Amino acid sequence: MLQEEDRRESSKRPQLLAAGLVDAGCAALATFAINFFAVRSFDASTLGVYSVFVTSLFFGATVAYQLTFVPAEVATLALGGRSRLWVVAQSLRIGGVTCVVIGALVPAIAMLLVRSVAEPKVAMAFALTAAAACAVSPIQDHLRRMLHQAKISWIASAMSVTQLAVVLGCLALLSSSGVPAQWIPLSALAAANVVSGLLGWASARRLRGAPVVLTLKHRQLWWSGRWLAFAGAMQNGAGFLVAAMVVRLAGAEAMGYAESARLVAQPLLVLAFGITAVLGPPSMEAGARRELGRGRRLGRTYIGIVVPISVCYLALVGVSWAGNPLIDLLPTAYTVGGLVLVSGLANMLLGTAQPMNAQLLGGRREVTLARVEGAGNLVRLAVGATAGIFGPMVVPVGVVAFGLTRWACYPHALRSLYRTPAPAARSTHEAPPLGGI
């Protein structure tokens, strides 16, 4: 039966992958659009301050998402197809409050970190718009992920297309209306997430399958998600602190160069996320059911797509040369030699580890994931502390060190996972067990 299910899954995979790539591509283009607006509108110093707030946004959104939404998604693995969408109302009730609280706190912390180098009115605009975006982004991401898990990936793609259209419309409307530039990029992102999120919510209600009874409880989700939130907090918190260290030790201008290089390298991470949207849920199922062969096949498929495309992309835009189409568009990315190339390699390392991460998550190895994240991010922070010597290069080099730590630890954790038997099937009305390993 498993082999037949695997064959059906493989036959649908090209269409689902296409939808996943459209989804991630449009979502990334929306982020690219706001960041491109920032790069073109702000000087290097203001761009460095903006980068700190963007990093704080990612930090807060990740913690909120991992704390409640990821455990809810794992809880639906025992359900079939569109029936998984019946839990959305519960997960939004539980996770929505968390998103609002974290969205208010994290940008306030960023304000304290940049107050000595930023104009107060600029920092306030970044803080308020980052808070709004942080509150709604995890909700939109969760709705898209649930649609992918229900194998309605083209609806998730429609959400991202809508998000991109709203971002572009807001950027054009606000900039032509004379709104100060510091208010525009993150408010456009927040508005786009609200509009596209409403589309996803309406679609989930309309397309959910046969009714199921699966009760999600606050305490169980938060208890299970505490390690995932801790891991997400470490990864994004380390990025947040590294950005702050670069601003303090090397100057906001140096962080502006790193942000520009990150923007050029971002398509590689987008590619990885697009494939993860489709191959992530079956990879989680492989880990949950201890299907080693299936997990390996999914991993090979993933790497076989990511690595060749990444190599070709970096050959084109990784360094400054006459055939590079981005030099004139984003010249600050190439001010520091090799910064784009190392940023791209860092994203490729992170992307290729995603199948292993998904299998460990499906196998309920939350504590193991948190330990790996902790080790990798300690190394990343140590690299960031040398910003006074090496300048903006510490940003991508720290991510490379983090990615190498994952690659060193994940294979051993997977061997341990697949040596243990799959847990007994649970009735569909039961929430997932507490904790992890």
LINLINFEN-V324696 format. One record per pair of residues at least 12 apart in sequence whose C-alpha atoms are under 10 Angstrom apart, sorted by the first residue. I is the first residue (numbers start at 0). J is the second residue. D is the distance in whole Angstrom. If there is no record, write none. Layout:
I;J;D  I;J;D
//
This chain:
1;290;9  1;293;10  2;293;9  5;281;9  5;293;8  8;281;9  9;297;10  11;150;10  12;277;8  12;278;8  13;277;10  14;152;9  14;153;9  14;277;10  15;147;8  15;150;8  15;151;8  15;152;6  15;153;8  15;274;9  15;276;9  15;277;6  15;278;9  16;152;9  16;273;8  16;274;6  16;275;9  16;276;8  16;277;6  16;278;8  17;152;9  17;153;9  17;156;9  17;273;9  17;274;9  17;277;9  18;147;9  18;151;9  18;152;6  18;153;5  18;154;9  18;155;8  18;156;6  18;157;9  18;273;8  18;274;9  18;276;9  18;277;8  19;147;8  19;152;7  19;153;8  19;155;8  19;156;7  19;270;9  19;271;10  19;272;8  19;273;5  19;274;6  19;275;8  19;276;6  19;277;6  19;278;9  20;152;10  20;156;8  20;269;8  20;270;7  20;271;9  20;272;8  20;273;4  20;274;6  20;275;9  20;276;8  20;277;9  21;152;10  21;153;9  21;155;9  21;156;6  21;157;9  21;159;8  21;160;8  21;270;10  21;273;7  21;274;10  22;143;9  22;147;10  22;152;8  22;153;8  22;154;9  22;155;6  22;156;4  22;157;7  22;158;8  22;159;5  22;160;7  22;162;10  22;269;10  22;272;9  22;273;7  22;274;10  22;276;8  23;155;9  23;156;8  23;159;7  23;160;10  23;266;10  23;268;9  23;269;6  23;270;7  23;271;9  23;272;6  23;273;4  23;274;8  23;275;9  23;276;8  24;156;9  24;159;8  24;160;9  24;163;10  24;266;8  24;268;10  24;269;6  24;270;7  24;272;9  24;273;7  25;156;8  25;157;9  25;158;9  25;159;5  25;160;6  25;161;9  25;162;8  25;163;6  25;164;9  25;269;9  25;273;10  26;140;10  26;156;9  26;158;9  26;159;5  26;160;7  26;161;9  26;162;7  26;163;6  26;166;10  26;192;10  26;269;8  26;273;9  27;159;9  27;162;10  27;163;9  27;265;8  27;266;7  27;268;9  27;269;6  27;270;9  27;272;9  27;273;10  28;159;9  28;160;9  28;162;9  28;163;7  28;164;10  28;166;9  28;167;10  28;265;10  28;266;9  28;269;9  29;159;8  29;160;9  29;161;10  29;162;7  29;163;5  29;164;8  29;165;9  29;166;6  29;167;7  29;187;9  29;188;8  29;191;9  30;162;10  30;163;8  30;166;9  30;184;9  30;185;9  30;187;10  30;188;7  30;262;9  30;265;10  31;163;10  31;262;7  31;263;9  31;265;8  31;266;9  32;163;8  32;166;8  32;167;7  32;170;8  32;184;8  32;187;10  32;188;9  33;166;8  33;167;8  33;169;10  33;170;8  33;183;8  33;184;5  33;185;7  33;186;9  33;187;8  33;188;7  34;46;9  34;49;9  34;50;9  34;53;9  34;184;7  34;185;9  34;258;9  34;259;9  34;262;7  35;184;9  35;259;9  35;262;8  35;263;10  35;328;9  35;329;9  36;170;8  36;174;10  36;180;9  36;183;9  36;184;7  37;49;8  37;50;9  37;180;8  37;181;8  37;183;9  37;184;7  37;185;10  37;259;10  38;255;8  38;256;10  38;258;9  38;259;7  38;262;9  38;329;8  38;331;9  38;332;10  39;328;9  39;329;8  40;180;7  40;181;9  41;180;8  41;181;8  41;255;9  42;251;10  42;252;8  42;255;8  43;250;10  43;251;7  43;252;5  43;253;8  43;254;8  43;255;5  43;256;7  43;258;10  43;259;9  43;331;8  44;116;8  44;117;8  44;246;9  44;250;8  44;251;5  44;252;5  44;253;8  44;254;8  44;255;7  44;256;10  45;116;9  45;117;7  45;118;9  45;121;8  45;122;9  45;181;9  45;251;7  45;252;8  45;254;10  45;255;8  46;251;8  46;252;8  46;253;10  46;254;8  46;255;5  46;256;9  46;257;10  46;258;8  46;259;9  47;113;10  47;116;10  47;117;9  47;242;8  47;243;9  47;245;9  47;246;7  47;250;8  47;251;5  47;252;6  47;253;7  47;254;5  47;255;4  47;256;8  47;257;9  47;258;7  47;259;10  48;109;9  48;110;10  48;112;9  48;113;7  48;114;9  48;116;8  48;117;7  48;118;10  48;121;9  48;122;8  48;125;9  48;242;9  48;243;9  48;246;8  48;250;10  48;251;6  48;252;9  48;254;8  48;255;8  49;113;10  49;117;10  49;121;9  49;122;8  49;125;7  49;126;9  49;129;10  49;181;9  49;184;10  49;185;10  49;251;10  49;254;10  49;255;9  49;258;9  50;125;10  50;239;9  50;242;7  50;243;9  50;246;10  50;251;9  50;254;7  50;255;7  50;257;9  50;258;7  50;259;10  51;106;9  51;109;7  51;110;9  51;112;9  51;113;8  51;125;10  51;238;9  51;239;6  51;240;9  51;241;9  51;242;6  51;243;7  51;245;10  51;246;9  51;251;9  51;254;9  51;255;10  51;258;10  52;105;9  52;106;6  52;107;9  52;108;9  52;109;6  52;110;8  52;112;10  52;113;9  52;122;9  52;125;7  52;126;7  52;127;10  52;128;9  52;129;7  52;130;9  52;185;10  52;239;8  52;242;10  52;243;10  53;106;9  53;109;10  53;125;9  53;126;9  53;129;7  53;132;10  53;133;9  53;185;8  53;239;9  54;105;10  54;106;9  54;109;9  54;129;10  54;235;7  54;236;8  54;237;10  54;238;7  54;239;5  54;240;9  54;241;10  54;242;8  54;243;10  55;102;9  55;104;10  55;105;6  55;106;6  55;107;9  55;108;8  55;109;7  55;110;10  55;126;9  55;129;8  55;130;9  55;133;9  55;235;8  55;236;8  55;238;9  55;239;6  55;240;9  55;242;10  56;101;10  56;102;8  56;105;7  56;106;7  56;109;9  56;126;9  56;128;10  56;129;6  56;130;7  56;131;9  56;132;7  56;133;5  56;134;9  56;136;9  56;185;10  56;235;9  56;239;9  57;105;10  57;129;9  57;132;9  57;133;7  57;136;9  57;137;10  57;231;10  57;232;10  57;234;10  57;235;7  57;236;9  57;238;9  57;239;9  58;101;10  58;102;10  58;105;8  58;106;10  58;133;9  58;231;8  58;232;6  58;233;9  58;234;8  58;235;5  58;236;6  58;237;9  58;238;8  58;239;7  59;98;8  59;99;10  59;100;10  59;101;6  59;102;6  59;103;9  59;104;8  59;105;6  59;106;8  59;129;10  59;130;9  59;132;10  59;133;6  59;134;8  59;136;10  59;137;9  59;228;10  59;231;9  59;232;8  59;235;8  59;236;9  60;97;10  60;98;7  60;99;10  60;101;8  60;102;7  60;105;9  60;130;10  60;132;9  60;133;5  60;134;7  60;135;8  60;136;6  60;137;5  60;138;9  60;140;10  60;231;9  60;232;10  60;235;9  61;98;10  61;101;10  61;133;9  61;136;9  61;137;7  61;227;9  61;228;7  61;229;10  61;230;9  61;231;6  61;232;7  61;234;9  61;235;7  61;236;10  62;97;9  62;98;9  62;101;8  62;137;9  62;224;9  62;225;9  62;227;8  62;228;5  62;229;7  62;230;8  62;231;6  62;232;6  62;233;9  62;234;10  62;235;8  62;236;9  63;94;7  63;95;9  63;96;9  63;97;6  63;98;5  63;99;9  63;100;9  63;101;7  63;102;9  63;133;9  63;134;9  63;136;10  63;137;7  63;138;9  63;224;10  63;228;7  63;231;9  63;232;9  64;94;8  64;95;10  64;97;9  64;98;8  64;136;9  64;137;5  64;138;8  64;140;8  64;141;7  64;224;9  64;227;9  64;228;8  64;231;9  65;94;10  65;137;9  65;141;10  65;220;10  65;221;9  65;223;10  65;224;6  65;225;8  65;226;9  65;227;5  65;228;5  65;229;8  65;230;9  65;231;7  65;232;9  66;94;8  66;97;8  66;98;10  66;220;7  66;221;6  66;222;8  66;223;8  66;224;4  66;225;6  66;226;8  66;227;6  66;228;5  66;229;8  66;230;10  66;231;9  66;232;10  67;90;7  67;91;9  67;93;7  67;94;6  67;95;9  67;97;8  67;98;10  67;137;10  67;141;10  67;215;10  67;216;10  67;217;8  67;218;10  67;219;9  67;220;6  67;221;6  67;222;9  67;223;8  67;224;6  67;225;9  67;227;9  67;228;8  68;87;9  68;90;6  68;91;8  68;93;9  68;94;6  68;95;10  68;137;8  68;138;8  68;140;9  68;141;6  68;142;9  68;144;10  68;145;10  68;220;8  68;221;9  68;224;8  69;90;10  69;141;8  69;144;9  69;145;10  69;220;9  69;223;9  69;224;7  69;227;8  69;228;9  69;360;9  70;90;9  70;215;10  70;219;9  70;220;6  70;221;8  70;222;9  70;223;6  70;224;6  70;225;9  70;227;9  70;360;9  70;361;10  70;363;10  70;430;10  70;431;8  71;83;10  71;86;8  71;87;9  71;89;9  71;90;6  71;91;10  71;93;10  71;94;10  71;141;9  71;145;10  71;215;7  71;216;10  71;219;10  71;220;7  71;221;10  71;223;9  71;224;9  71;430;9  71;431;9  72;84;10  72;86;9  72;87;9  72;90;9  72;141;8  72;144;8  72;145;7  72;148;8  72;280;9  72;361;10  73;220;10  73;280;9  73;283;8  73;284;9  73;287;9  73;360;8  73;361;7  73;362;10  73;363;9  73;430;10  73;431;8  74;86;9  74;213;9  74;214;10  74;215;8  74;220;9  74;361;10  74;427;9  74;429;9  74;430;6  74;431;5  74;432;9  75;145;9  75;148;9  75;149;10  75;213;8  75;427;9  75;430;9  75;431;9  76;148;8  76;149;10  76;280;8  76;281;9  76;283;8  76;284;7  76;287;9  76;361;8  76;427;10  76;431;10  77;284;9  77;287;10  77;424;8  77;425;8  77;426;8  77;427;7  77;428;10  77;429;10  77;431;10  78;149;9  78;211;8  78;212;10  78;213;9  78;426;10  78;427;7  78;428;10  79;148;9  79;149;8  79;150;10  79;208;9  79;209;9  79;211;10  79;427;10  80;145;10  80;146;9  80;147;10  80;148;7  80;149;4  80;150;6  80;151;9  80;207;9  80;208;7  80;209;9  81;145;9  81;146;8  81;147;10  81;148;8  81;149;5  81;150;7  81;151;8  81;203;9  81;206;7  81;207;5  81;208;5  81;209;8  81;210;9  82;149;7  82;206;9  82;207;6  82;208;4  82;209;6  82;210;6  82;211;7  82;212;10  83;145;7  83;146;9  83;148;8  83;149;6  83;203;10  83;207;7  83;208;8  83;209;9  83;210;9  83;211;8  83;213;9  84;142;9  84;145;7  84;146;7  84;148;9  84;149;7  84;200;10  84;202;10  84;203;6  84;204;7  84;205;10  84;206;8  84;207;5  84;208;7  84;209;10  84;210;9  84;211;10  85;203;8  85;204;8  85;206;10  85;207;6  85;208;8  85;209;9  85;210;7  85;211;7  85;212;8  85;213;8  86;145;9  86;203;10  86;207;10  86;210;10  86;211;9  86;212;9  86;213;7  86;214;8  86;215;8  87;141;9  87;142;8  87;145;8  87;200;8  87;203;8  87;204;8  87;207;10  88;200;9  88;203;9  88;204;9  89;213;9  89;214;8  89;215;7  89;216;9  89;217;10  90;138;9  90;141;9  90;142;10  90;214;10  90;215;7  90;216;9  90;217;9  90;220;9  91;138;7  91;141;9  91;142;9  91;200;10  92;217;10  93;215;9  93;216;8  93;217;6  93;218;10  93;220;9  93;221;9  94;137;9  94;138;8  94;141;10  94;217;9  94;220;10  94;221;10  95;134;8  95;135;8  95;137;9  95;138;7  96;134;9  97;134;8  97;137;10  98;130;10  98;131;10  98;132;10  98;133;7  98;134;5  98;135;7  98;136;9  98;137;7  98;138;8  99;130;8  99;131;8  99;132;10  99;133;8  99;134;5  99;135;8  100;130;9  100;133;10  100;134;8  101;130;8  101;133;8  101;134;7  102;126;10  102;127;10  102;128;10  102;129;8  102;130;5  102;131;7  102;132;8  102;133;5  102;134;5  102;135;8  102;136;10  103;126;9  103;127;8  103;129;9  103;130;5  103;131;8  103;133;8  103;134;8  104;126;10  104;130;8  104;133;10  105;126;9  105;129;9  105;130;8  105;133;9  106;122;10  106;123;9  106;125;8  106;126;5  106;127;8  106;128;9  106;129;6  106;130;6  106;131;10  106;133;9  107;122;10  107;123;9  107;126;7  107;127;9  107;129;10  107;130;8  108;126;9  109;122;9  109;125;10  109;126;8  109;129;10  109;239;9  109;240;10  109;243;9  110;122;6  110;123;8  110;125;9  110;126;7  112;240;9  112;243;7  112;244;10  112;246;9  112;247;9  113;243;8  113;246;8  113;247;9  113;251;9  115;247;9  116;246;8  116;247;9  116;250;9  116;251;8  117;251;9  120;181;9  121;179;9  121;180;9  121;181;6  121;182;8  122;181;8  122;182;10  123;181;9  123;182;9  124;179;9  124;180;9  124;181;6  124;182;5  124;183;9  124;185;9  124;186;9  125;181;6  125;182;7  125;183;9  125;184;9  125;185;7  125;186;9  126;181;10  126;182;10  126;185;9  127;182;9  127;185;9  127;186;9  128;181;9  128;182;7  128;183;8  128;184;8  128;185;5  128;186;5  128;187;9  128;188;9  128;189;7  129;182;10  129;184;9  129;185;6  129;186;8  129;188;9  129;189;8  130;185;9  130;186;9  130;189;9  131;185;8  131;186;7  131;188;9  131;189;6  131;190;9  131;192;10  131;193;10  132;185;6  132;186;7  132;187;9  132;188;6  132;189;4  132;190;8  132;191;9  132;192;8  132;193;9  133;185;9  133;188;10  133;189;8  133;192;10  134;189;8  134;192;10  134;193;10  135;188;9  135;189;7  135;190;9  135;191;10  135;192;6  135;193;7  135;196;8  136;188;9  136;189;7  136;190;10  136;191;9  136;192;6  136;193;8  136;196;9  137;192;9  137;196;10  138;192;8  138;193;9  138;196;7  138;197;10  138;199;10  138;200;10  139;155;10  139;158;9  139;159;9  139;162;10  139;191;10  139;192;6  139;193;7  139;194;9  139;195;7  139;196;5  139;197;8  139;198;10  139;199;8  139;200;9  140;155;9  140;158;10  140;159;10  140;192;9  140;196;8  140;199;10  141;196;9  141;199;10  142;155;8  142;158;9  142;195;10  142;196;7  142;197;9  142;198;9  142;199;6  142;200;7  142;202;9  142;203;8  143;155;5  143;156;8  143;157;10  143;158;7  143;159;8  143;195;10  143;196;8  143;199;7  143;200;9  143;203;10  143;276;9  144;275;10  144;276;7  144;277;9  144;279;10  144;280;9  145;199;9  145;203;8  145;276;10  145;280;10  146;199;8  146;200;10  146;202;9  146;203;7  146;206;9  146;207;9  146;276;10  147;276;6  147;277;6  147;278;10  147;279;9  147;280;8  148;276;8  148;277;8  148;278;10  148;279;9  148;280;6  148;281;9  149;203;9  149;206;9  149;207;8  149;208;9  149;280;9  150;277;8  150;280;10  151;202;10  151;203;9  151;206;9  152;276;9  152;277;8  154;198;9  154;199;7  154;202;7  154;203;9  155;195;9  155;196;10  155;198;9  155;199;7  155;202;9  155;203;10  155;276;10  156;199;10  157;195;8  157;198;8  157;199;9  158;191;10  158;192;9  158;194;9  158;195;5  158;196;7  158;197;9  158;198;7  158;199;6  158;200;10  158;202;10  159;191;9  159;192;9  159;195;7  159;196;9  159;199;10  160;195;8  161;191;7  161;192;9  161;194;8  161;195;6  161;196;9  161;198;8  162;187;10  162;188;8  162;189;10  162;190;9  162;191;5  162;192;6  162;193;9  162;194;7  162;195;5  162;196;9  162;198;10  163;187;10  163;188;9  163;191;7  163;192;9  163;195;9  164;191;8  164;195;10  165;187;7  165;188;8  165;189;10  165;190;7  165;191;5  165;192;9  165;193;10  165;194;8  165;195;8  166;183;10  166;184;8  166;185;9  166;186;9  166;187;5  166;188;6  166;189;9  166;190;8  166;191;6  166;192;9  167;184;10  167;187;8  167;188;10  167;191;9  168;187;8  168;191;9  169;183;8  169;184;9  169;186;8  169;187;5  169;188;9  169;190;8  169;191;8  170;183;7  170;184;7  170;185;10  170;186;9  170;187;6  170;188;9  171;183;10  171;187;10  172;187;10  173;186;10  173;187;9  211;427;7  211;428;8  212;426;10  212;427;7  212;428;5  212;429;8  212;430;10  213;426;9  213;427;6  213;428;4  213;429;6  213;430;7  213;431;10  214;427;9  214;428;6  214;429;7  214;430;6  214;431;10  215;428;9  215;429;8  215;430;6  215;431;9  216;430;8  216;431;10  218;433;9  219;430;8  219;431;8  219;432;8  219;433;6  219;434;9  220;430;9  220;431;8  220;432;9  220;433;8  220;434;9  221;433;9  221;434;10  222;432;10  222;433;6  222;434;6  222;435;10  223;363;9  223;365;8  223;366;10  223;431;8  223;432;8  223;433;5  223;434;5  223;435;7  224;365;8  224;433;9  224;434;8  224;435;9  225;365;9  225;366;9  225;369;10  225;434;9  226;364;9  226;365;6  226;366;6  226;367;9  226;368;8  226;369;6  226;370;9  226;434;8  226;435;8  226;436;10  227;360;9  227;364;10  227;365;6  227;366;8  227;367;10  227;368;8  227;369;7  227;372;10  227;435;10  228;365;10  228;369;9  229;365;10  229;366;10  229;368;10  229;369;7  229;370;10  229;372;9  229;373;9  230;365;9  230;366;9  230;367;10  230;368;7  230;369;5  230;370;8  230;371;8  230;372;6  230;373;7  230;376;9  231;368;10  231;369;8  231;372;8  231;373;10  232;369;10  232;372;9  232;373;10  233;369;8  233;372;7  233;373;6  233;374;10  233;375;9  233;376;6  233;377;9  234;369;10  234;372;7  234;373;8  234;375;8  234;376;6  234;377;10  234;379;9  234;398;9  234;401;9  235;376;9  236;376;9  236;380;10  237;373;10  237;375;10  237;376;6  237;377;8  237;378;10  237;379;7  237;380;6  237;383;9  237;397;9  237;398;10  238;376;9  238;379;8  238;380;8  238;383;9  238;394;8  238;397;9  238;398;9  240;379;10  240;380;8  240;383;8  240;384;10  241;254;10  241;379;8  241;380;6  241;381;9  241;382;9  241;383;5  241;384;7  241;385;10  241;386;8  241;391;10  241;393;8  241;394;7  241;397;9  242;254;7  242;255;10  242;257;9  242;258;9  242;383;8  242;386;10  242;391;9  242;393;10  242;394;7  243;383;9  244;380;9  244;383;7  244;384;7  244;385;9  244;386;7  244;387;9  244;390;10  244;393;10  244;394;10  245;257;9  245;383;7  245;384;8  245;385;9  245;386;5  245;387;7  245;389;10  245;390;7  245;391;7  245;392;10  245;393;8  245;394;8  246;386;9  246;387;10  246;390;9  246;391;9  247;386;9  247;387;8  248;383;10  248;384;8  248;385;8  248;386;6  248;387;5  248;388;9  248;389;10  248;390;8  249;385;9  249;386;6  249;387;5  249;388;8  249;389;8  249;390;6  249;391;8  250;386;9  250;387;9  250;390;8  250;391;9  251;391;10  252;390;10  252;391;9  253;334;10  253;335;9  253;386;9  253;390;6  253;391;5  253;392;9  254;386;10  254;390;8  254;391;6  254;392;9  254;394;9  255;331;8  255;332;9  255;391;8  256;330;9  256;331;6  256;332;6  256;333;8  256;334;7  256;335;7  256;338;8  256;339;10  256;390;10  256;391;7  256;392;9  257;331;9  257;332;7  257;333;10  257;334;10  257;335;9  257;338;7  257;339;8  257;342;9  257;390;9  257;391;5  257;392;7  257;393;9  257;394;7  257;395;8  258;331;9  258;332;8  258;339;10  258;342;10  258;391;9  258;394;9  259;329;7  259;330;8  259;331;6  259;332;5  259;333;8  259;334;10  259;338;9  259;339;8  260;317;9  260;329;9  260;330;9  260;331;8  260;332;4  260;333;7  260;334;9  260;335;9  260;337;9  260;338;6  260;339;5  260;340;8  260;341;9  260;342;7  260;343;9  260;391;10  260;392;10  260;394;10  260;395;9  261;332;8  261;338;9  261;339;7  261;340;10  261;341;10  261;342;6  261;343;8  261;345;10  261;346;9  261;394;9  261;395;8  262;329;9  262;332;8  262;339;9  262;342;9  262;343;10  263;313;10  263;316;8  263;317;9  263;325;8  263;329;8  263;332;7  263;333;10  263;339;7  263;340;9  263;342;8  263;343;8  264;309;10  264;312;9  264;313;8  264;316;9  264;317;8  264;332;10  264;338;10  264;339;6  264;340;8  264;341;9  264;342;6  264;343;5  264;344;8  264;345;9  264;346;7  264;347;9  265;339;10  265;342;8  265;343;8  265;346;7  265;347;10  266;309;9  266;312;9  266;343;9  266;346;9  267;305;8  267;306;9  267;308;8  267;309;6  267;310;10  267;312;8  267;313;9  267;342;10  267;343;7  267;344;9  267;345;9  267;346;6  267;347;6  267;348;10  267;349;10  267;350;8  268;305;9  268;309;9  268;343;9  268;345;9  268;346;5  268;347;7  268;348;9  268;349;8  268;350;6  268;351;10  269;346;9  269;350;9  270;304;9  270;305;7  270;308;9  270;309;9  270;346;10  270;347;9  270;350;8  271;301;8  271;302;9  271;304;9  271;305;7  271;306;10  271;309;10  271;346;9  271;347;8  271;349;8  271;350;5  271;351;7  271;352;10  271;353;8  271;354;10  272;350;7  272;353;9  274;300;10  274;301;7  274;302;10  274;304;9  274;305;9  274;350;9  274;353;9  274;354;10  275;301;8  275;350;9  275;351;10  275;353;7  275;354;7  275;357;9  278;294;10  278;297;7  278;298;9  278;300;9  278;301;8  278;353;9  278;354;8  278;357;9  279;297;9  279;298;10  279;301;10  279;353;8  279;354;7  279;355;9  279;356;9  279;357;6  279;358;8  279;360;10  279;361;9  280;354;10  280;357;8  280;358;9  280;361;8  281;293;9  281;294;8  281;297;8  281;354;10  281;357;9  281;358;9  281;361;9  282;294;6  282;295;9  282;296;10  282;297;7  282;298;8  282;353;9  282;354;6  282;355;8  282;356;9  282;357;6  282;358;5  282;359;9  282;360;9  282;361;7  282;362;10  283;354;8  283;355;9  283;356;9  283;357;5  283;358;5  283;359;7  283;360;6  283;361;4  283;362;7  283;363;9  284;357;9  284;358;7  284;359;10  284;360;9  284;361;6  284;362;8  285;297;9  285;357;9  285;358;6  285;359;9  285;361;7  285;362;8  285;417;10  286;354;10  286;355;9  286;356;10  286;357;8  286;358;4  286;359;6  286;360;7  286;361;5  286;362;5  286;363;8  286;364;10  286;413;9  286;416;8  286;417;8  286;421;9  287;357;10  287;358;7  287;359;8  287;360;8  287;361;5  287;362;4  287;363;7  287;364;10  287;416;9  287;417;10  287;420;10  287;421;7  287;422;8  288;358;10  288;361;8  288;362;8  288;417;9  288;420;8  288;421;5  288;422;8  288;423;10  288;424;10  289;358;9  289;361;9  289;362;8  289;413;10  289;416;8  289;417;6  289;418;8  289;419;8  289;420;7  289;421;6  289;422;9  290;358;10  290;417;8  290;421;9  291;358;10  291;413;9  291;414;9  291;416;9  291;417;7  291;418;10  294;354;8  294;355;8  294;357;10  294;358;7  294;413;10  295;354;9  295;355;9  295;358;10  297;354;7  297;355;10  298;351;8  298;352;9  298;353;9  298;354;5  298;355;7  298;358;10  299;351;10  299;354;9  300;354;10  301;350;9  301;351;7  301;352;9  301;353;9  301;354;7  302;347;10  302;350;9  302;351;6  302;352;9  302;353;10  302;354;9  303;351;9  304;351;10  305;347;7  305;348;10  305;350;7  305;351;7  306;347;7  306;348;9  306;350;9  306;351;8  308;347;10  309;343;8  309;344;8  309;346;9  309;347;7  310;343;9  310;344;9  310;347;9  312;340;10  312;343;9  313;339;8  313;340;6  313;341;10  313;342;10  313;343;7  313;344;8  314;340;9  316;333;10  316;339;8  316;340;8  316;343;9  317;333;9  317;336;10  317;337;7  317;338;8  317;339;5  317;340;4  317;341;8  317;342;9  317;343;7  317;344;9  318;332;10  318;333;7  318;336;7  318;337;6  318;338;8  318;339;7  318;340;6  318;341;10  319;332;10  319;333;7  319;334;9  319;336;8  319;337;9  319;339;9  319;340;10  335;390;9  335;391;8  335;392;8  336;392;9  337;392;8  338;391;8  338;392;6  338;393;9  338;394;9  338;395;7  338;396;9  339;392;9  339;395;9  340;395;9  341;392;8  341;393;10  341;394;9  341;395;6  341;396;7  341;398;9  341;399;8  342;392;9  342;394;8  342;395;5  342;396;8  342;397;10  342;398;8  342;399;8  343;395;8  343;399;10  344;395;8  344;396;9  344;398;9  344;399;7  344;402;10  345;394;10  345;395;6  345;396;7  345;397;9  345;398;6  345;399;5  345;400;8  345;401;9  345;402;7  345;403;9  346;395;9  346;398;8  346;399;8  346;402;8  347;399;9  347;402;9  348;398;9  348;399;7  348;400;10  348;401;9  348;402;5  348;403;7  348;405;9  348;406;8  349;398;8  349;399;8  349;401;8  349;402;5  349;403;9  349;405;8  349;406;9  350;402;9  351;402;9  351;406;9  352;402;8  352;403;9  352;405;7  352;406;7  352;409;8  352;410;10  353;405;10  355;405;9  355;406;9  355;409;6  355;410;8  355;412;9  355;413;7  356;368;8  356;405;9  356;409;7  356;410;10  356;412;10  356;413;9  358;409;10  358;413;8  358;416;9  358;417;10  359;409;8  359;412;8  359;413;7  359;416;7  359;417;10  359;436;10  360;435;9  362;413;9  362;416;7  362;417;9  362;419;10  362;421;8  362;422;9  362;435;9  362;436;9  363;416;9  363;431;10  363;432;9  363;433;10  363;434;8  363;435;5  363;436;7  364;412;9  364;413;9  364;416;8  364;434;9  364;435;5  364;436;5  365;434;8  365;435;5  365;436;6  366;434;8  366;435;6  366;436;5  367;408;9  367;409;9  367;412;7  367;435;8  367;436;6  368;405;9  368;408;9  368;409;8  368;412;9  368;435;10  368;436;9  369;436;10  370;408;10  371;401;9  371;404;7  371;405;6  371;406;10  371;407;9  371;408;7  371;409;8  371;412;10  372;401;8  372;402;10  372;404;8  372;405;8  372;408;10  373;401;10  373;404;10  374;401;8  374;404;7  374;405;9  374;408;10  375;397;9  375;398;9  375;399;10  375;400;7  375;401;4  375;402;7  375;403;8  375;404;5  375;405;7  375;407;10  375;408;10  376;397;8  376;398;9  376;400;8  376;401;6  376;402;10  376;404;9  377;397;10  377;400;10  377;401;9  378;397;7  378;398;9  378;399;10  378;400;7  378;401;7  378;404;9  379;393;9  379;394;8  379;395;9  379;396;8  379;397;4  379;398;6  379;399;8  379;400;6  379;401;6  379;402;10  379;404;10  380;393;9  380;394;10  380;397;7  380;398;10  380;400;10  380;401;10  381;393;9  381;397;8  381;400;10  382;394;8  382;395;10  382;396;7  382;397;5  382;398;9  382;400;8  383;395;10  383;396;9  383;397;7  383;398;10  384;397;10  416;436;10
//
